[in-house]
Amino acid sequence: MVKDDKELESSTSCEEKHTWKKLLATPEGRILEIGLIMALLFIIVLGLGYLRFQEKAHVFIGMSATNILFGRAAGISFGYSFELGNVLVIITNILIETILVLIFYPLFVFSFRSILVIKPLRRIIKRTSIAAEAHQDTIRKYGTIGLFMFVWLPFWMTGPMVGCAIGYLLGLSPWKNLTIVLSGTCLAIICWAILIRKIHDRVAEYGPYASIALVIVIILIVSVIYVLRHLRHKY
């Protein structure tokens, strides 16, 4: 019996390795590899930066976490509140969202095809899938331009995550889909940065803590929207 159990575990392990090899051989698998490598390099750079420039590293870590948790507007605003320059704020936020898309897109595809299901991401992927299906018919009318505009426009439930899911549902090839989505993302971040920079410059006139107060306000707005959406879907 013990031998049979070990053989079963060994067989299961081999099957899992074989499945992962097959997944990584697909275009989506290669995209996932690129995303994970970029994420690892980003973390390493932050870690090395923390060893030598702790104060600056804290700002970049905070900006990254704020973007991931509360969106690009909050992330960009966080960077400006700690007096980072335009180039650093824009490049860092573009890098963060690019990594998120490169990791999320293949996981969404694998989940949609029922090839791979990751429990912690199940709710996010399901919510993204619902939003993508709701918008795909409208975007289909305008093709790739419609997808680009969808990613670029700063409306709720638009953006790169839902955008790449819509691109998949529209039948776009992985690389074409990501090219459109990431192009729209870069332009959106640049536009947000220009707008938020002007707001920060105005707000800074009211005192040294006004910029940080602006970040808090943006986070509160995003949090309220999340709560309202959750309550609406729950009831």
PyRosetta script that sets phi, psi and omega in degrees:
from pyrosetta import init, pose_from_sequence

init()
pose = pose_from_sequence("MVKDDKELESSTSCEEKHTWKKLLATPEGRILEIGLIMALLFIIVLGLGYLRFQEKAHVFIGMSATNILFGRAAGISFGYSFELGNVLVIITNILIETILVLIFYPLFVFSFRSILVIKPLRRIIKRTSIAAEAHQDTIRKYGTIGLFMFVWLPFWMTGPMVGCAIGYLLGLSPWKNLTIVLSGTCLAIICWAILIRKIHDRVAEYGPYASIALVIVIILIVSVIYVLRHLRHKY")
pose.set_psi(1, -43.8)
pose.set_omega(1, 179.0)
pose.set_phi(2, -62.2)
pose.set_psi(2, -41.0)
pose.set_omega(2, 179.5)
pose.set_phi(3, -62.6)
pose.set_psi(3, -42.8)
pose.set_omega(3, 179.6)
pose.set_phi(4, -62.8)
pose.set_psi(4, -40.8)
pose.set_omega(4, 179.0)
pose.set_phi(5, -63.0)
pose.set_psi(5, -42.0)
pose.set_omega(5, 179.3)
pose.set_phi(6, -65.6)
pose.set_psi(6, -40.2)
pose.set_omega(6, 178.9)
pose.set_phi(7, -64.4)
pose.set_psi(7, -38.3)
pose.set_omega(7, 179.4)
pose.set_phi(8, -65.5)
pose.set_psi(8, -43.7)
pose.set_omega(8, 178.5)
pose.set_phi(9, -63.0)
pose.set_psi(9, -41.5)
pose.set_omega(9, 179.6)
pose.set_phi(10, -64.5)
pose.set_psi(10, -40.5)
pose.set_omega(10, 179.5)
pose.set_phi(11, -65.1)
pose.set_psi(11, -42.8)
pose.set_omega(11, 179.5)
pose.set_phi(12, -63.4)
pose.set_psi(12, -41.8)
pose.set_omega(12, 179.5)
pose.set_phi(13, -63.1)
pose.set_psi(13, -41.2)
pose.set_omega(13, 179.0)
pose.set_phi(14, -64.9)
pose.set_psi(14, -41.0)
pose.set_omega(14, 178.8)
pose.set_phi(15, -63.1)
pose.set_psi(15, -40.9)
pose.set_omega(15, 179.4)
pose.set_phi(16, -64.4)
pose.set_psi(16, -42.6)
pose.set_omega(16, 178.6)
pose.set_phi(17, -63.3)
pose.set_psi(17, -40.6)
pose.set_omega(17, 179.8)
pose.set_phi(18, -65.2)
pose.set_psi(18, -40.2)
pose.set_omega(18, 178.7)
pose.set_phi(19, -63.1)
pose.set_psi(19, -44.2)
pose.set_omega(19, 179.7)
pose.set_phi(20, -65.2)
pose.set_psi(20, -38.6)
pose.set_omega(20, 177.7)
pose.set_phi(21, -61.3)
pose.set_psi(21, -42.2)
pose.set_omega(21, 179.1)
pose.set_phi(22, -65.4)
pose.set_psi(22, -40.6)
pose.set_omega(22, -179.9)
pose.set_phi(23, -65.5)
pose.set_psi(23, -44.0)
pose.set_omega(23, -177.1)
pose.set_phi(24, -70.2)
pose.set_psi(24, -17.5)
pose.set_omega(24, 178.1)
pose.set_phi(25, -81.3)
pose.set_psi(25, -13.1)
pose.set_omega(25, 179.0)
pose.set_phi(26, -81.9)
pose.set_psi(26, 162.7)
pose.set_omega(26, 175.6)
pose.set_phi(27, -56.2)
pose.set_psi(27, -41.2)
pose.set_omega(27, 178.9)
pose.set_phi(28, -63.9)
pose.set_psi(28, -37.0)
pose.set_omega(28, 178.5)
pose.set_phi(29, -65.1)
pose.set_psi(29, -40.1)
pose.set_omega(29, 177.8)
pose.set_phi(30, -66.6)
pose.set_psi(30, -36.4)
pose.set_omega(30, 176.4)
pose.set_phi(31, -63.6)
pose.set_psi(31, -41.7)
pose.set_omega(31, 178.2)
pose.set_phi(32, -62.0)
pose.set_psi(32, -42.0)
pose.set_omega(32, 177.9)
pose.set_phi(33, -60.0)
pose.set_psi(33, -45.0)
pose.set_omega(33, 179.3)
pose.set_phi(34, -60.9)
pose.set_psi(34, -44.2)
pose.set_omega(34, 179.7)
pose.set_phi(35, -61.6)
pose.set_psi(35, -43.1)
pose.set_omega(35, -179.3)
pose.set_phi(36, -68.3)
pose.set_psi(36, -38.3)
pose.set_omega(36, 177.9)
pose.set_phi(37, -65.0)
pose.set_psi(37, -44.4)
pose.set_omega(37, 178.5)
pose.set_phi(38, -62.0)
pose.set_psi(38, -40.4)
pose.set_omega(38, 179.2)
pose.set_phi(39, -63.8)
pose.set_psi(39, -42.8)
pose.set_omega(39, 179.6)
pose.set_phi(40, -63.2)
pose.set_psi(40, -44.9)
pose.set_omega(40, 179.4)
pose.set_phi(41, -63.6)
pose.set_psi(41, -39.2)
pose.set_omega(41, 179.0)
pose.set_phi(42, -62.9)
pose.set_psi(42, -43.5)
pose.set_omega(42, 178.7)
pose.set_phi(43, -65.0)
pose.set_psi(43, -40.6)
pose.set_omega(43, 179.2)
pose.set_phi(44, -62.9)
pose.set_psi(44, -43.9)
pose.set_omega(44, 179.3)
pose.set_phi(45, -62.3)
pose.set_psi(45, -43.0)
pose.set_omega(45, 177.5)
pose.set_phi(46, -62.5)
pose.set_psi(46, -40.5)
pose.set_omega(46, 179.7)
pose.set_phi(47, -64.5)
pose.set_psi(47, -44.5)
pose.set_omega(47, 178.5)
pose.set_phi(48, -65.6)
pose.set_psi(48, -38.9)
pose.set_omega(48, 177.9)
pose.set_phi(49, -63.6)
pose.set_psi(49, -36.7)
pose.set_omega(49, -179.7)
pose.set_phi(50, -64.8)
pose.set_psi(50, -33.9)
pose.set_omega(50, -179.5)
pose.set_phi(51, -67.9)
pose.set_psi(51, -30.4)
pose.set_omega(51, -175.1)
pose.set_phi(52, -107.8)
pose.set_psi(52, -35.1)
pose.set_omega(52, -176.7)
pose.set_phi(53, -131.2)
pose.set_psi(53, 76.2)
pose.set_omega(53, -171.9)
pose.set_phi(54, -60.6)
pose.set_psi(54, -44.1)
pose.set_omega(54, -176.7)
pose.set_phi(55, -63.2)
pose.set_psi(55, -47.0)
pose.set_omega(55, 178.4)
pose.set_phi(56, -64.6)
pose.set_psi(56, -40.3)
pose.set_omega(56, -179.6)
pose.set_phi(57, -62.3)
pose.set_psi(57, -38.7)
pose.set_omega(57, 177.7)
pose.set_phi(58, -59.6)
pose.set_psi(58, -39.6)
pose.set_omega(58, -179.7)
pose.set_phi(59, -65.8)
pose.set_psi(59, -45.2)
pose.set_omega(59, -179.4)
pose.set_phi(60, -66.7)
pose.set_psi(60, -39.0)
pose.set_omega(60, 177.0)
pose.set_phi(61, -64.9)
pose.set_psi(61, -43.7)
pose.set_omega(61, 178.4)
pose.set_phi(62, -63.5)
pose.set_psi(62, -41.7)
pose.set_omega(62, 178.6)
pose.set_phi(63, -64.3)
pose.set_psi(63, -41.3)
pose.set_omega(63, 179.0)
pose.set_phi(64, -63.3)
pose.set_psi(64, -47.8)
pose.set_omega(64, -179.5)
pose.set_phi(65, -64.1)
pose.set_psi(65, -39.6)
pose.set_omega(65, -179.3)
pose.set_phi(66, -65.6)
pose.set_psi(66, -41.2)
pose.set_omega(66, 177.1)
pose.set_phi(67, -61.8)
pose.set_psi(67, -47.2)
pose.set_omega(67, -177.4)
pose.set_phi(68, -63.6)
pose.set_psi(68, -42.2)
pose.set_omega(68, -175.0)
pose.set_phi(69, -83.5)
pose.set_psi(69, -36.6)
pose.set_omega(69, -171.4)
pose.set_phi(70, -124.1)
pose.set_psi(70, 1.6)
pose.set_omega(70, 175.3)
pose.set_phi(71, 100.7)
pose.set_psi(71, 170.5)
pose.set_omega(71, -172.9)
pose.set_phi(72, -67.3)
pose.set_psi(72, -35.9)
pose.set_omega(72, -179.2)
pose.set_phi(73, -60.1)
pose.set_psi(73, -44.5)
pose.set_omega(73, 178.9)
pose.set_phi(74, -67.6)
pose.set_psi(74, -40.5)
pose.set_omega(74, 179.8)
pose.set_phi(75, -63.6)
pose.set_psi(75, -46.0)
pose.set_omega(75, 179.0)
pose.set_phi(76, -64.2)
pose.set_psi(76, -44.4)
pose.set_omega(76, 179.7)
pose.set_phi(77, -61.3)
pose.set_psi(77, -38.7)
pose.set_omega(77, 178.0)
pose.set_phi(78, -60.1)
pose.set_psi(78, -45.2)
pose.set_omega(78, 180.0)
pose.set_phi(79, -61.5)
pose.set_psi(79, -43.7)
pose.set_omega(79, -179.7)
pose.set_phi(80, -69.5)
pose.set_psi(80, -31.3)
pose.set_omega(80, -179.7)
pose.set_phi(81, -66.2)
pose.set_psi(81, -21.3)
pose.set_omega(81, 176.8)
pose.set_phi(82, -107.0)
pose.set_psi(82, 22.8)
pose.set_omega(82, 169.6)
pose.set_phi(83, 63.1)
pose.set_psi(83, 34.2)
pose.set_omega(83, 171.3)
pose.set_phi(84, -77.9)
pose.set_psi(84, 151.8)
pose.set_omega(84, 179.6)
pose.set_phi(85, -76.1)
pose.set_psi(85, 165.5)
pose.set_omega(85, -178.8)
pose.set_phi(86, -56.3)
pose.set_psi(86, -46.6)
pose.set_omega(86, -175.3)
pose.set_phi(87, -61.8)
pose.set_psi(87, -46.7)
pose.set_omega(87, -179.1)
pose.set_phi(88, -63.9)
pose.set_psi(88, -42.6)
pose.set_omega(88, -179.8)
pose.set_phi(89, -64.5)
pose.set_psi(89, -46.8)
pose.set_omega(89, -177.7)
pose.set_phi(90, -66.1)
pose.set_psi(90, -49.6)
pose.set_omega(90, -177.7)
pose.set_phi(91, -63.2)
pose.set_psi(91, -42.6)
pose.set_omega(91, -178.9)
pose.set_phi(92, -63.1)
pose.set_psi(92, -45.5)
pose.set_omega(92, -179.2)
pose.set_phi(93, -69.1)
pose.set_psi(93, -34.8)
pose.set_omega(93, 174.8)
pose.set_phi(94, -63.6)
pose.set_psi(94, -43.8)
pose.set_omega(94, -179.9)
pose.set_phi(95, -62.4)
pose.set_psi(95, -44.4)
pose.set_omega(95, 179.9)
pose.set_phi(96, -60.1)
pose.set_psi(96, -49.1)
pose.set_omega(96, -176.5)
pose.set_phi(97, -71.5)
pose.set_psi(97, -30.5)
pose.set_omega(97, 175.3)
pose.set_phi(98, -64.3)
pose.set_psi(98, -45.1)
pose.set_omega(98, 178.3)
pose.set_phi(99, -61.1)
pose.set_psi(99, -44.5)
pose.set_omega(99, 179.7)
pose.set_phi(100, -59.8)
pose.set_psi(100, -43.0)
pose.set_omega(100, -179.6)
pose.set_phi(101, -66.9)
pose.set_psi(101, -44.4)
pose.set_omega(101, -178.1)
pose.set_phi(102, -64.6)
pose.set_psi(102, -27.4)
pose.set_omega(102, 177.0)
pose.set_phi(103, -87.8)
pose.set_psi(103, -42.5)
pose.set_omega(103, -175.5)
pose.set_phi(104, -69.3)
pose.set_psi(104, -42.9)
pose.set_omega(104, -174.7)
pose.set_phi(105, -56.2)
pose.set_psi(105, -53.5)
pose.set_omega(105, 178.9)
pose.set_phi(106, -63.1)
pose.set_psi(106, -35.8)
pose.set_omega(106, 178.6)
pose.set_phi(107, -65.4)
pose.set_psi(107, -37.4)
pose.set_omega(107, 176.8)
pose.set_phi(108, -63.4)
pose.set_psi(108, -45.2)
pose.set_omega(108, -179.3)
pose.set_phi(109, -62.7)
pose.set_psi(109, -46.2)
pose.set_omega(109, 179.7)
pose.set_phi(110, -62.1)
pose.set_psi(110, -39.9)
pose.set_omega(110, 179.5)
pose.set_phi(111, -68.7)
pose.set_psi(111, -43.0)
pose.set_omega(111, -178.9)
pose.set_phi(112, -62.3)
pose.set_psi(112, -35.0)
pose.set_omega(112, 178.6)
pose.set_phi(113, -85.2)
pose.set_psi(113, 1.0)
pose.set_omega(113, -178.7)
pose.set_phi(114, 60.0)
pose.set_psi(114, 30.0)
pose.set_omega(114, 177.6)
pose.set_phi(115, -86.0)
pose.set_psi(115, -39.3)
pose.set_omega(115, -176.8)
pose.set_phi(116, -144.1)
pose.set_psi(116, 127.4)
pose.set_omega(116, 179.3)
pose.set_phi(117, -121.6)
pose.set_psi(117, 120.5)
pose.set_omega(117, 178.1)
pose.set_phi(118, -106.7)
pose.set_psi(118, 111.3)
pose.set_omega(118, -171.9)
pose.set_phi(119, -54.7)
pose.set_psi(119, -46.6)
pose.set_omega(119, -178.8)
pose.set_phi(120, -61.2)
pose.set_psi(120, -26.2)
pose.set_omega(120, -178.2)
pose.set_phi(121, -97.1)
pose.set_psi(121, -1.4)
pose.set_omega(121, -172.9)
pose.set_phi(122, -58.8)
pose.set_psi(122, -45.3)
pose.set_omega(122, -177.6)
pose.set_phi(123, -66.4)
pose.set_psi(123, -42.0)
pose.set_omega(123, 179.7)
pose.set_phi(124, -63.5)
pose.set_psi(124, -44.9)
pose.set_omega(124, -179.0)
pose.set_phi(125, -65.6)
pose.set_psi(125, -39.4)
pose.set_omega(125, 178.9)
pose.set_phi(126, -64.9)
pose.set_psi(126, -44.0)
pose.set_omega(126, 179.6)
pose.set_phi(127, -64.3)
pose.set_psi(127, -40.4)
pose.set_omega(127, 178.4)
pose.set_phi(128, -65.6)
pose.set_psi(128, -40.8)
pose.set_omega(128, 179.5)
pose.set_phi(129, -62.1)
pose.set_psi(129, -42.2)
pose.set_omega(129, 179.1)
pose.set_phi(130, -62.9)
pose.set_psi(130, -45.3)
pose.set_omega(130, 179.8)
pose.set_phi(131, -64.6)
pose.set_psi(131, -40.3)
pose.set_omega(131, -179.7)
pose.set_phi(132, -64.8)
pose.set_psi(132, -44.0)
pose.set_omega(132, 179.7)
pose.set_phi(133, -65.0)
pose.set_psi(133, -32.3)
pose.set_omega(133, -179.7)
pose.set_phi(134, -70.2)
pose.set_psi(134, -28.2)
pose.set_omega(134, -175.5)
pose.set_phi(135, -102.9)
pose.set_psi(135, -12.1)
pose.set_omega(135, -169.6)
pose.set_phi(136, -64.6)
pose.set_psi(136, -36.2)
pose.set_omega(136, -179.0)
pose.set_phi(137, -65.2)
pose.set_psi(137, -39.7)
pose.set_omega(137, 178.4)
pose.set_phi(138, -64.9)
pose.set_psi(138, -44.9)
pose.set_omega(138, -178.1)
pose.set_phi(139, -70.3)
pose.set_psi(139, -31.2)
pose.set_omega(139, -179.7)
pose.set_phi(140, -57.7)
pose.set_psi(140, -33.2)
pose.set_omega(140, -178.8)
pose.set_phi(141, -61.9)
pose.set_psi(141, -32.5)
pose.set_omega(141, -174.9)
pose.set_phi(142, -107.4)
pose.set_psi(142, -0.3)
pose.set_omega(142, 175.4)
pose.set_phi(143, 65.1)
pose.set_psi(143, -141.3)
pose.set_omega(143, -175.7)
pose.set_phi(144, -65.0)
pose.set_psi(144, -32.8)
pose.set_omega(144, 177.9)
pose.set_phi(145, -64.3)
pose.set_psi(145, -40.0)
pose.set_omega(145, 177.8)
pose.set_phi(146, -62.2)
pose.set_psi(146, -40.5)
pose.set_omega(146, 178.6)
pose.set_phi(147, -66.8)
pose.set_psi(147, -41.9)
pose.set_omega(147, 178.7)
pose.set_phi(148, -60.5)
pose.set_psi(148, -46.0)
pose.set_omega(148, -179.3)
pose.set_phi(149, -65.6)
pose.set_psi(149, -36.6)
pose.set_omega(149, 179.4)
pose.set_phi(150, -61.5)
pose.set_psi(150, -42.7)
pose.set_omega(150, -179.8)
pose.set_phi(151, -70.7)
pose.set_psi(151, -36.9)
pose.set_omega(151, -175.3)
pose.set_phi(152, -75.8)
pose.set_psi(152, -39.8)
pose.set_omega(152, -175.3)
pose.set_phi(153, -64.8)
pose.set_psi(153, 135.4)
pose.set_omega(153, -175.7)
pose.set_phi(154, -87.1)
pose.set_psi(154, 55.8)
pose.set_omega(154, 177.4)
pose.set_phi(155, -104.4)
pose.set_psi(155, 163.0)
pose.set_omega(155, -179.7)
pose.set_phi(156, -67.1)
pose.set_psi(156, 138.2)
pose.set_omega(156, -178.1)
pose.set_phi(157, 64.9)
pose.set_psi(157, 23.9)
pose.set_omega(157, 164.5)
pose.set_phi(158, -109.6)
pose.set_psi(158, 171.3)
pose.set_omega(158, 179.6)
pose.set_phi(159, 129.0)
pose.set_psi(159, -179.5)
pose.set_omega(159, -171.9)
pose.set_phi(160, -66.2)
pose.set_psi(160, -36.4)
pose.set_omega(160, -177.7)
pose.set_phi(161, -63.6)
pose.set_psi(161, -55.0)
pose.set_omega(161, 179.3)
pose.set_phi(162, -67.4)
pose.set_psi(162, -35.0)
pose.set_omega(162, -179.1)
pose.set_phi(163, -61.0)
pose.set_psi(163, -45.7)
pose.set_omega(163, -179.8)
pose.set_phi(164, -69.1)
pose.set_psi(164, -29.9)
pose.set_omega(164, 175.6)
pose.set_phi(165, -67.3)
pose.set_psi(165, -41.1)
pose.set_omega(165, 177.6)
pose.set_phi(166, -64.4)
pose.set_psi(166, -43.0)
pose.set_omega(166, 178.3)
pose.set_phi(167, -57.3)
pose.set_psi(167, -39.8)
pose.set_omega(167, 177.5)
pose.set_phi(168, -65.5)
pose.set_psi(168, -44.9)
pose.set_omega(168, -179.7)
pose.set_phi(169, -65.3)
pose.set_psi(169, -26.9)
pose.set_omega(169, 177.5)
pose.set_phi(170, -79.7)
pose.set_psi(170, -7.0)
pose.set_omega(170, 177.5)
pose.set_phi(171, 86.9)
pose.set_psi(171, 16.5)
pose.set_omega(171, 178.0)
pose.set_phi(172, -71.3)
pose.set_psi(172, 146.9)
pose.set_omega(172, 176.1)
pose.set_phi(173, -65.8)
pose.set_psi(173, 152.3)
pose.set_omega(173, -176.0)
pose.set_phi(174, -53.5)
pose.set_psi(174, -47.0)
pose.set_omega(174, -175.2)
pose.set_phi(175, -72.0)
pose.set_psi(175, -36.3)
pose.set_omega(175, 176.8)
pose.set_phi(176, -66.6)
pose.set_psi(176, -42.6)
pose.set_omega(176, 178.2)
pose.set_phi(177, -57.8)
pose.set_psi(177, -50.1)
pose.set_omega(177, -177.5)
pose.set_phi(178, -68.2)
pose.set_psi(178, -34.1)
pose.set_omega(178, 178.1)
pose.set_phi(179, -61.7)
pose.set_psi(179, -45.1)
pose.set_omega(179, 179.7)
pose.set_phi(180, -66.5)
pose.set_psi(180, -48.0)
pose.set_omega(180, -176.1)
pose.set_phi(181, -64.1)
pose.set_psi(181, -46.1)
pose.set_omega(181, -177.8)
pose.set_phi(182, -71.5)
pose.set_psi(182, -30.8)
pose.set_omega(182, 175.4)
pose.set_phi(183, -65.1)
pose.set_psi(183, -45.5)
pose.set_omega(183, 177.1)
pose.set_phi(184, -63.5)
pose.set_psi(184, -36.3)
pose.set_omega(184, 179.0)
pose.set_phi(185, -65.1)
pose.set_psi(185, -45.5)
pose.set_omega(185, -179.9)
pose.set_phi(186, -61.5)
pose.set_psi(186, -44.9)
pose.set_omega(186, 179.7)
pose.set_phi(187, -64.4)
pose.set_psi(187, -40.7)
pose.set_omega(187, 179.9)
pose.set_phi(188, -62.3)
pose.set_psi(188, -43.2)
pose.set_omega(188, 179.9)
pose.set_phi(189, -64.5)
pose.set_psi(189, -41.7)
pose.set_omega(189, 178.2)
pose.set_phi(190, -61.5)
pose.set_psi(190, -45.0)
pose.set_omega(190, 179.5)
pose.set_phi(191, -63.8)
pose.set_psi(191, -44.0)
pose.set_omega(191, 177.5)
pose.set_phi(192, -60.7)
pose.set_psi(192, -42.1)
pose.set_omega(192, -178.3)
pose.set_phi(193, -62.7)
pose.set_psi(193, -42.8)
pose.set_omega(193, 179.3)
pose.set_phi(194, -62.4)
pose.set_psi(194, -45.9)
pose.set_omega(194, -179.1)
pose.set_phi(195, -64.5)
pose.set_psi(195, -49.9)
pose.set_omega(195, -176.0)
pose.set_phi(196, -67.4)
pose.set_psi(196, -33.7)
pose.set_omega(196, 177.4)
pose.set_phi(197, -60.9)
pose.set_psi(197, -43.6)
pose.set_omega(197, 178.9)
pose.set_phi(198, -63.6)
pose.set_psi(198, -40.5)
pose.set_omega(198, 178.7)
pose.set_phi(199, -64.0)
pose.set_psi(199, -43.5)
pose.set_omega(199, -179.9)
pose.set_phi(200, -62.8)
pose.set_psi(200, -39.8)
pose.set_omega(200, 179.1)
pose.set_phi(201, -62.9)
pose.set_psi(201, -38.3)
pose.set_omega(201, 177.9)
pose.set_phi(202, -69.8)
pose.set_psi(202, -45.5)
pose.set_omega(202, -176.8)
pose.set_phi(203, -66.0)
pose.set_psi(203, -34.9)
pose.set_omega(203, -178.1)
pose.set_phi(204, -60.5)
pose.set_psi(204, -21.4)
pose.set_omega(204, 179.6)
pose.set_phi(205, -67.0)
pose.set_psi(205, -19.5)
pose.set_omega(205, -176.9)
pose.set_phi(206, -88.7)
pose.set_psi(206, -6.5)
pose.set_omega(206, 177.7)
pose.set_phi(207, 148.3)
pose.set_psi(207, 165.7)
pose.set_omega(207, -175.8)
pose.set_phi(208, -68.3)
pose.set_psi(208, -23.2)
pose.set_omega(208, -177.9)
pose.set_phi(209, -101.0)
pose.set_psi(209, 3.7)
pose.set_omega(209, -177.1)
pose.set_phi(210, -66.2)
pose.set_psi(210, -37.0)
pose.set_omega(210, -179.7)
pose.set_phi(211, -65.0)
pose.set_psi(211, -41.2)
pose.set_omega(211, 178.3)
pose.set_phi(212, -66.9)
pose.set_psi(212, -36.6)
pose.set_omega(212, 177.2)
pose.set_phi(213, -61.7)
pose.set_psi(213, -36.0)
pose.set_omega(213, 178.2)
pose.set_phi(214, -63.5)
pose.set_psi(214, -41.9)
pose.set_omega(214, 177.6)
pose.set_phi(215, -60.2)
pose.set_psi(215, -44.6)
pose.set_omega(215, -179.8)
pose.set_phi(216, -62.1)
pose.set_psi(216, -40.8)
pose.set_omega(216, 178.8)
pose.set_phi(217, -62.4)
pose.set_psi(217, -45.2)
pose.set_omega(217, 179.3)
pose.set_phi(218, -61.9)
pose.set_psi(218, -43.7)
pose.set_omega(218, 179.0)
pose.set_phi(219, -62.0)
pose.set_psi(219, -41.6)
pose.set_omega(219, 179.0)
pose.set_phi(220, -63.8)
pose.set_psi(220, -41.7)
pose.set_omega(220, 178.9)
pose.set_phi(221, -61.8)
pose.set_psi(221, -47.3)
pose.set_omega(221, 179.2)
pose.set_phi(222, -61.8)
pose.set_psi(222, -41.7)
pose.set_omega(222, -179.8)
pose.set_phi(223, -62.9)
pose.set_psi(223, -42.7)
pose.set_omega(223, 178.4)
pose.set_phi(224, -62.3)
pose.set_psi(224, -41.9)
pose.set_omega(224, 178.8)
pose.set_phi(225, -62.6)
pose.set_psi(225, -42.8)
pose.set_omega(225, 178.1)
pose.set_phi(226, -60.1)
pose.set_psi(226, -45.5)
pose.set_omega(226, -178.6)
pose.set_phi(227, -64.0)
pose.set_psi(227, -44.0)
pose.set_omega(227, 179.4)
pose.set_phi(228, -63.2)
pose.set_psi(228, -40.2)
pose.set_omega(228, 177.4)
pose.set_phi(229, -64.1)
pose.set_psi(229, -42.4)
pose.set_omega(229, -179.9)
pose.set_phi(230, -62.9)
pose.set_psi(230, -43.5)
pose.set_omega(230, 179.8)
pose.set_phi(231, -66.8)
pose.set_psi(231, -37.1)
pose.set_omega(231, 179.6)
pose.set_phi(232, -64.3)
pose.set_psi(232, -43.8)
pose.set_omega(232, 179.1)
pose.set_phi(233, -71.4)
pose.set_psi(233, -28.7)
pose.set_omega(233, -178.2)
pose.set_phi(234, -73.5)
pose.set_psi(234, -37.4)
pose.set_omega(234, -176.7)
pose.set_phi(235, -109.8)
pose.dump_pdb("model.pdb")
